Amino acid sequence: MTTLSIEIPDDLKPLLDDLDYQTHLSALKVVALKNIKTKEKKITELMKKDQTFSTKYKLSFEEFNKNIPEDFGAHEDWIDWSYTHNLLLELESSISKYKFLFSK
């Protein structure tokens, strides 16, 4: 478990005294849903970009990454596609961590 501590104005302290674990969890879930939606939107954009590269080279990223054509344009595409691919993986992993909240 991780402890989260925040500083709030003294006037809000009485409000926190009335909150229980379920309330905190519910609030965290609201934030998680917002973040999931934002990340899913970004994933949709990145998947379109990934598909553009895949169509251009008629290969998946993994296949392209194993045998990058030896020209400047392909190298530039590899840099961009690598970034896109890695960011997709990171976002998907992040979403799965958020979704863990909803399995409890």
C-alpha positions as CSV (number, residue, x, y, z in Angstrom):
1,M,0.0,0.0,0.0
2,T,1.0,3.6,-0.6
3,T,0.2,6.4,1.7
4,L,-1.1,9.6,0.1
5,S,-0.8,12.8,1.9
6,I,-2.1,16.2,0.8
7,E,-2.2,19.6,2.3
8,I,-5.6,21.4,2.4
9,P,-6.7,24.6,3.9
10,D,-7.6,24.3,7.6
11,D,-11.2,25.3,6.9
12,L,-11.7,22.1,5.0
13,K,-10.4,19.8,7.7
14,P,-13.9,19.2,9.2
15,L,-15.1,17.9,5.8
16,L,-12.4,15.3,5.7
17,D,-13.2,14.1,9.2
18,D,-16.6,12.9,7.9
19,L,-15.2,10.9,5.0
20,D,-14.6,7.2,5.1
21,Y,-12.6,4.7,3.1
22,Q,-15.5,4.1,0.6
23,T,-15.9,7.8,-0.1
24,H,-12.2,8.2,-0.8
25,L,-12.3,5.1,-3.1
26,S,-15.3,6.5,-4.9
27,A,-13.5,9.8,-5.5
28,L,-10.5,8.0,-6.8
29,K,-12.6,6.0,-9.2
30,V,-14.1,9.2,-10.6
31,V,-10.6,10.5,-11.3
32,A,-9.6,7.2,-12.7
33,L,-12.5,7.2,-15.1
34,K,-11.6,10.6,-16.4
35,N,-8.0,9.5,-16.9
36,I,-9.1,6.3,-18.6
37,K,-11.2,8.3,-21.1
38,T,-8.4,10.7,-21.8
39,K,-5.9,7.9,-22.4
40,E,-8.3,6.0,-24.5
41,K,-8.8,9.0,-26.8
42,K,-5.0,9.3,-27.1
43,I,-4.8,5.5,-27.9
44,T,-7.3,6.0,-30.7
45,E,-5.2,8.7,-32.2
46,L,-2.0,6.7,-31.9
47,M,-3.6,3.5,-33.3
48,K,-4.5,5.5,-36.5
49,K,-0.9,6.7,-36.7
50,D,0.3,3.1,-36.2
51,Q,-2.1,1.8,-38.9
52,T,-0.7,4.5,-41.3
53,F,2.8,3.2,-40.9
54,S,1.6,-0.4,-41.1
55,T,-0.2,0.3,-44.3
56,K,2.8,2.2,-45.8
57,Y,5.2,-0.6,-45.1
58,K,2.8,-3.5,-45.2
59,L,4.3,-4.7,-42.0
60,S,3.5,-4.6,-38.3
61,F,5.8,-2.5,-36.1
62,E,7.5,-5.7,-34.8
63,E,8.3,-6.9,-38.4
64,F,9.5,-3.4,-39.5
65,N,11.6,-3.1,-36.4
66,K,13.5,-6.3,-37.2
67,N,14.4,-5.2,-40.7
68,I,14.4,-1.4,-41.2
69,P,15.0,-0.3,-44.8
70,E,18.3,1.5,-45.2
71,D,17.1,4.9,-46.3
72,F,16.6,8.2,-44.4
73,G,12.8,8.3,-44.7
74,A,12.4,4.8,-43.3
75,H,14.8,5.7,-40.4
76,E,12.7,8.8,-39.7
77,D,9.5,6.7,-39.8
78,W,11.1,4.2,-37.5
79,I,11.8,6.9,-34.9
80,D,8.3,8.1,-35.1
81,W,6.7,4.7,-35.2
82,S,8.9,3.5,-32.3
83,Y,7.7,6.4,-30.2
84,T,4.1,5.7,-31.2
85,H,4.3,2.0,-30.5
86,N,6.0,2.5,-27.1
87,L,3.5,5.2,-26.0
88,L,0.6,2.9,-27.0
89,L,2.1,0.2,-24.8
90,E,2.5,2.6,-21.9
91,L,-1.0,4.0,-22.2
92,E,-2.5,0.5,-22.3
93,S,-0.6,-0.6,-19.3
94,S,-1.7,2.6,-17.4
95,I,-5.3,1.9,-18.3
96,S,-5.1,-1.6,-17.0
97,K,-3.8,-0.3,-13.7
98,Y,-6.7,2.2,-13.4
99,K,-9.2,-0.6,-14.3
100,F,-7.8,-2.6,-11.3
101,L,-9.7,-0.1,-9.1
102,F,-13.0,-1.3,-10.5
103,S,-12.3,-5.0,-9.8
104,K,-12.5,-4.4,-6.1
